[in-house]
Amino acid sequence: MAKTQLGARVDEDVAELARRRAADLGLSVGDYLARLVQDDASGLRARAVDAAARFLAEHQVVFDEAERDQSTSRGTRAA
């Protein structure tokens, strides 16, 4: 498939973040951006966010209990 060059202006911190994330994944910045666009256009990202939200909603009680237990144990001191 032929490649087309695009130009975009972004804040330097966004550009640096894109460069670092692409490097972490072993991709060029162009390939990383292409993957993000494809995931977004296919609905993959939205489905993943929805699945995460459902998981958290279904298991919120467990997280709340763990947090409560953790804060209770931090507040307990030996005499």
N, C-alpha and C positions, 0 to 999 in steps of 0.2 A: 504494500500500500504506500502511495506517495505521501510524503510528509509536507505539511504546510507550516510556515513560520507564523507565529502570532506574537504580538507585542502587548504588554500590559504594564501599567504603572501601579506599583503597590508600595506601601510603606516599607522602609528598610527592615524593620523587625519581622514583617511578614515574609519578605524575601529570604531573610536569613533562616527563619523557621522552615520554610519550604526547602531550602538547600540542605539543612540538617536532617529533616525528616526523609528526604529523598536518599541521602547518603545512608541513613540508618537502614533503609529498605534495599539498598544496593541498586537504586534506580537513578537515572538522570532526572533533573528537575522537570524536563518535558514529559518524560514517561510517568513520573509521579503525578503531575497535573492531569495528564490524559487519564490515568487510572481514577483519580478523584472525579473527573467529569463523567466518565463511564459509569462509575458506581452511583453517582447522583442521578444520572439520566435513566438508569435501569431501575431505580427505586430501591436498590440494595441498601443504601445508607438509611433511608427512611424506614425500611423494614427492620433494620438492626436497631435503630433507636426505639421503634415501637416495641420490639421484643424485649429490650432492656427495661423499658418503662413498665411493661406487663409483669416482668419478673420482679421488679422492685415493689410494685403494687401488691403482688401476691405474697411476697415474703417480708413485707414491711414490719410485721409483728416480730419476726425473728431478729431483724436488725435493731429494732427498738429495744428488745429484751437484752441483746448483747451489749448495746450501748449503756443501758441502765445498769447492768451487772458490772460493766467496766468502771462506770463512774462511782458505783457503790463501793467497789473494792479499792478504788483510789482514796476514797474518803475514810476508809476504815484504818485505824492506827492501832498498833500494839500498845498495851498498857505498860 
